[in-house]
Amino acid sequence: MQSSPDIAIIGGGIIGLTTAYYLAREGCRVLVLDKGDLGHEASWAGAGIIPACDPATAKTPLDQLRAFSCQQFPSLSQELLECTGIDNGYRRCGGLEFVDLGEPGHEDEWQTEASPGVTLTNRELAEIEPGAANDLGRAVHLADMAQVRNPRHLRAMQGACQSLGVSLRPQCAVHGLQQDGMRITGLQTPEGVVHAGRFLIAAGAWSEELLDSVGWRPGIRPIRGQIVLLKAMALRFQRILLAGSRYVVPRGDGYVVVGSTEEDVGFEKRNTAIAVKELLALACRLAPGLREATMERCWSGLRPGSPDGLPFLGLVPGWDNLFVAAGHFRSGILLSPGTGLVMKELLLGQSPTVALKGFHLDRASAR
């Protein structure tokens, strides 16, 4: 390893990379370590749906973090493009939510106070999106919904970090934390001990084991999400199609992302025939023209779930220099701009832009 960084981040997904980016912009020496390839777990697996949000109408801490993050995506995407030349695919495409198809507890999932949506008649639906089915019950138009292409966004963020001098160490797992009193002094890795001034655990579904080693079991667990990629010869719809927690996302170049399941099966990352069949049926039901599409591939990701659905953000109680940013479940990409900024602020002793009440680790039970 090179000379000790100011801050070492465990986890090279979108949360770790975005935090590193904001830190490096302020001149910090940052090291990011990951047990595998950077950004190839939950961050890579999602669809990158960005709902319309407004901080002025956001009430809960999660709504405020989401709204702030959504507002940052246009400018952040432009920054990354200028820095790396990589277009992350951010675009305002709009969405259609088929409310009657939502699972119990997921009705009106994508509507917000800032964008409650407009219910369409069948005729109106056929006029604005002729490629979508118009016989599936109530359809709500979410005109300001946007999307970003996860793999491209991750490549852009990784490139931006490298351009700012962030040291990236893929395939370098952290096996343990060295302690001296209530301070972490180093990380045990196959390449030796990594020393730093401050440390951030942002390892997604793998964060629980590291937190357990310092006395916390917040209940972060992997939730598998399976996704299918289709290629249509002639794409007949432009908006994101939504049914509860499931979605069909047209990328604009003929590719269509269909997802996603929510399966509490531990660290078992694989695709199953029944789930893929159900996702394909959903796609063809929402957009009948996809019946002739080619199935390109399928994959799955392990999302970091938490007991109450909220991420854990902040200083690990009882420790002077150990922080956590994990448990974002399905919203890692969506919440990454706000999370990266507030974690940068906390790590540097600055006042957080977004209030973090409700995200503290001590809302969970200590061991």
N, C-alpha and C positions, 0 to 999 in steps of 0.2 A: 504494500500500500504506500501511497505517497504521503506527504506531510499531513498532519491532522486537520480535518476540515473544521469549520465553525459549527456546522450542523450536519448530522448524519441522519438520513431518512431510510427507514426500513420499509421497503415496498415501492416498486417502480410502476404502479398503476397510475391512473389519471390523477388521483388525489396526491400521491407522492410527487409526481412530475410537476403538477401545477404549483404545488407549494414550493418546490425547488426553483421553479421559474421565477416566482415572485421574490423569493429570497435572493436569488442571483442578480435580479434587477437592482437590488439595493447594495450590491457589492459583497454579499456573503460568499464564503467558500463552502460549497455544499457537495455532499456525497450521497448518492442514491444507490442502495443495494437491493437486489431482488433475487429470490431463489431460482427464478426462471428467466424467460425473456421479458423484457420490459413491456408492460401493458398488455400482456397476452392472457390475462385471466378475465375477471368480470368486465374490466374496462373495454376489452376487445369485443366482447360477446354481445353487447347491447345494440339498440337501434338508434340511439341518439335523438330521441324526441324531446323537443323544447317547447313546453306550453307557454302561452302568453301570460305574463305576470306583471304586477305593478306594485312596487314597494309601498306606495301610498295607501293601498287597500289591504295589504298583507297584515294579518292579525297575529297569528301564532309565530313562534320562533322559526319553525320549519318553513312556513309561508314566506317569512321575511328573507330567510337564506335562499330559498328557491327564487323569489322575485329578484333579489339582487343578482344572483347568478345569471338568470335569464337576460337581464339588462346588459350584462357584461359581454355576452357572446358575440354580438356584432363587432364591437371594437377589439375584443381579444382575437377573434378570427382574423381581422385585418392585420393586427400586430404580427400574428404568426405567419401570415402570408408574406408580409414585407420582410420578416426576419429570415424565413426559410425557403420561400418560393412555393410552399405546399399549400394548396387550397383544401381546407378541411371539409368542404362541402356544406358549409352553413348556408341555409336559404330558408326564407319564409314561404312555405308551401301551402299552409292551411291544413285543416283536418276535418274529418267527419266522424262524429261519435254516434254509433248505433246503440242507444241507451238500453233498449229492451234486450239486447244480447249480452249485457254485462252480467258477470257472476254476482251472487249475493255479496254485498259489501263493496262492490266495485262499480255500482251505478254512478253515472256522472263523474267518473274518475278524473277526467281530463279537463273538466270545467273549473274555472277559478273565479274569484270575485272580480278580477280585472277583465276576464273574458268568459262570461256566463254562456256564451254561444247563442245561436239563433236556430230555433226549431224550423225545419223545412217541410213543406208539403212534398208529396211524391213528385209532383210536376217540377217544383223548384229544384229538388235533388237531381232529377234527370237532366235539367238544363245546365246546372253548374258542374256536374260530374257524371256524364252519361255512362262511364265505365263502371260505376258502382251500382250494386243492387238497390232497387227502390221499393222492395216489398218486405223489408225486415223491421218494420215498426218505426218508432220515432228516431229521426236522424237530426243531429245538432251540428250546425256549421261553426267551426272554430277557425275563424279567418286568419288569426294572427299566429297560429301554431307554426313552429319552425322545426328544422332538423339539422343534424350534423352527422357526418360519416365517421363513426368511431375510429376505425383503423387509421384514417387520414388525419384525424385530429390528434391521435396519439403520436403519429410520426412527426407531425408538425411541432407538437409540444416537446418531443424528445430532441428534435433538431434545434429548437429554440434554446433548450437547456444547454446543449452542447456549445452553441454559439456564445453563451454567456459564461462558459467555463465550468459548468456543473460536471462533476466526475460521476460517470454512470458505470455501475458494476453489475451487469446481469450475470446470472448463474453463480451468484455468491450469496448463499443462504446464511442467515444469522442463527446460530445454534444456542446462544445464551447471552445474557447481559452481565457484565462485570459491575460490581457495586462497591462503593465506599461510603458507609453511612447511608444517607438518604440521597446520594448522587449516583448516577450511572457514569462510570468512567470509560467503558469500552464495550464493544460488540465482538463476540467470538464468532469468527468465520473461518472457512477452509483456507483463506489466504492470510490468516493471522488476525490479531486483535486490532480493531478499528477504534481509535480514540477520537473524541470530539468534545466540544463544549456543551452542546445540547443534542437531544435525540428525539426523533419523532417516529412513533409506530403508526404506519399507514399501510399495513399488510393485508387489508381486506379481510376475507374469511379466515385467514391464517393469523390474525392479530390476537385471538383469544389465548393461544399458548404463550405468547410473549407477555401478555398482561398477567396471566396466571402466575408467571415466574416472579412477579413483583407484588403479588398479593391480591389481584383482582380477577374476578370471573364475571364479566358483564353479560355474558350470554350471546356473544357474536358467533353465529353459526352459518355454514354454507347452505344456500338455497339454490338448487340447480334450476337453470333456465335453458330450455332447448329452443333453437332457432333454425329456420330453413331459409336458404337463399334460392330464389327463382330468377330465371332470365326470360323475359317476354319478347317475342319478335316485334310486336307493336303494342306498346303500353297505352292503355286506354283511360287511365286515370292519373291525376297529378297530386291529389291530396292524400294525407295519411288517413287510413281507415282504422277505426278503433272500436273495440268491443270489450268493455271492461278493462282488464289488465292485458288483453291481447291486442295485436296490431298487425297491420299490413302497411309497409312503408315503401313507396316508390322512390327510387333514387334518381330518377331523371334520365338515366342512361340505359334503361331497359331492365336493370336489376331491381328486385323486390325482396325486402327482408320481411319475414313472417315470424312472429313470436308471440308470446313466449310462455313457457310453462313456469310454475312455481312449485318445486318439489323439495321437500325436506328429507333428503336421502344421504346426508353426510357428504364426505369428500369423494363422491362417485360421479365423475365427469364423463358422461357418455350419452349417446342418443339412443332412444328406444323407438321401436316400430310404432307403438300405439300413439306416442306423443307426436311423432312426425306425421302420422296419418291424420290426427286431429288438427294439426296446424295447416296441413294442406287443404283439408276440408273447409276450415275457416277461411282461408284465402280465396278459395273458389266460390264460397258462399257470399263473401263481401264484394268480390270482383269477379264475376263469372268468366270474363275474358282470360283469366289466369289458368283456366282448365287446359289450355294448349301451351302453357309455359313450360320451359325446361327446368327441371330441378338440378341446380348446380351443385349444391352441397348442403350439409347440415352440421351444426356444431352445438356445443353447450358451454355454459359458464357457471361458475359458482359465485353467486352474489352474497355479500356479507350482510346477513340479516341481524336484527337486534330485537330484543323482547318487545319493545314498544314502537318499533318502526322508525326510530330516530337515530341518527348517527351519534357517536361519542366524539366530542371535540373539546380539547383543552389539556391542561396540565393534569398528569396522573396524580391524584391526591397522595400526599405523603412523600413525594419526590420533588427534588429541586429543579431538575433539568430534563425530565422525561415527559413527553407529550404524546397525545393520541389523536388520530383522525381516522376513524374506522366505523363500519356499520351502516354504510349508506344504502344498502340493499339494492334496489333497482335504479337509484338516482345518482350513481357515482359521476357519470358524465355531466348530467344536469346540474348537480350541486358543486361541481369542481371549481368553477371560478370563484364563488363565494367562499368555499372551504379553503382553497389555496390562499386566498388573500387574508382571511382571519387567522389562519394558522401562521402565516408569515408574521402578522402583527403580534400574535401571542409569543412566538419564539423570539421576537426582537423587543419585547416589552412595550409594545405600542397598544393604544386603545383600539379594540376591535371595531371595525366598520359596522358589523352586524352583531346585535346582542346575542350572547351564547347561553342565555338562561334556558334550561331544559336540555342542553346537550352535554352537561358535565358527567364525568364518569361516576361520580358518587351518587347518582340517582339509581345506580345498580348496587346490589349488595356486595360488600367486600367478603373475601374468603374468611 
